[in-house]
Amino acid sequence: MTNAEIIALNDRYLFAVYPRAPMALVRGDGCRVWDADGKEYLDFFASTVVTNLGHVHPRVTRALVDQAGKILHVSNLHHSAPQAELAQLLCTHSFADRVFLCNSGAEANEAAIKLARKYGADYGDGRFEILTAEGSFHGRTIATITATGQEKVRRGFQPLPEGFRYFPYDDVDALAAAITPRTIAVMLEPVQGEGGIRVPPPEYLRQVRELCDRRGLLLMLDEVQTGMGRTGTLFAYEHSGIAPDIMTLAKGLGAGVPIGAMLATERVAASFTVGAHASTFGGNALTCAAGVAVMRALLEDGVLANCVAQGEYLRARLRALQETCARIRDVRGIGLLVGAELDGPGGAVVDACRTAGLLINCTAEKVLRFSPPLIVSHAEVDMAVDIVESVLRA
């Protein structure tokens, strides 16, 4: 089928909830993708920051083919080898003692919210309130849009669940002032992605951790976007030298296969007893096989070092462009989660880049987000920035 034929079918039968670009991607390889009409694109969006290892990564592909030939799904009323191996890898290489596996970032955050409230019921004198940051994004379920600190995401879905309040990001004093006798947890993104690639200084999370310890609060980190190597370390909290009580993962964990995870310390995880939470497809054998392959690639193949090097190079190239292009007001980011803030709306720039063969997106209305696969090369960074420069100057 052609682009036009696929688009026509989608327009006829799918809910119109996505602002889709006028092309249908049918093939990928590394940092490149092709549409149904054969046009090639350089993918610096990584399919919503999911394909951290690029498209059709050999480790992941082999793992999926091998597992599909054995067994696709194992009920959570039985044990599964891929699930056990993935849980061991995640705990061994993080702060966590326990993992709950699910299917998406929203589900992981739902599980985290439930765990925090159950912990509050068990050990926190019934406290249930969760504080989240303005500009945050935590998912699209009723609970996670309520947790999200953006009014536009919540509009039209009232009444919303009680127990969520918001505070300015990167402001510890404002967070301290927001705590009430009902507060049990603080939920934060180490870097705000949808909020405009906002990167706080390393001391911010350290100060939040200290505040949570003083006030008897859980620290929950949403690493759905920042985890799995995106910032140059396996998990973004490592940059601050602290550990959360709960962390959520998804996106890059499956390299394109839908999987999410909620991790916690033994002390907090103890509140989830048999029957407290569940997921039919969570920990699916196929998705866990992909997760194991992703973890091994990140740990063994030099991907994290490449992320650091290419992220520094990408920011340097964009800052050099900023010096001669008045449209760029700021360049910021960490690892390969990079934003270039423009002097106005960025939607038209995204469209023009796509026409020129580069896929990026725009967050917070005017921040171009660059999140290429972590295997990206210097040459591909140069090609991407050259396209952006030609578009901005035009």
Buried (B, 14 or more C-beta within 10 A) or exposed (E): EEBEEBBEEBEEEEEEEEEEBEBBBBEBEBBBBBBBEEBEBBBBBBBEBBBBBBBBBEBBBEBBEEBEEEEEEBEBEEEBBBBEBBBEBBBEEBBBBBBBBBBBBBBBBBBBBBBBBBBBBBBBEEBBBBBBBBBBBBBBBBBBBBBBBBEEBBEEEEEEEEBBBBBBBBBBEBBBEBBEEBBBBBBBBBBBBBBBBBBBEEEBBBBBBBBBEEEEBBBBBBBBBBBBBBBBBBBBBBBBEBBBBBBBBBBBBBBBBBBBBBBBBEEBBBBBEEEEBEBEBBBBBBBBBBBBBBBBBBBEBEBBEBBBBBBBBBBEBBBEBBEEBEBBEBBBBBBBBBBBBBEEEBEEBBBBBBEBBBBBBBBBEBBBBBBBBBBBBEEBBEBBBBBBBEBBEE
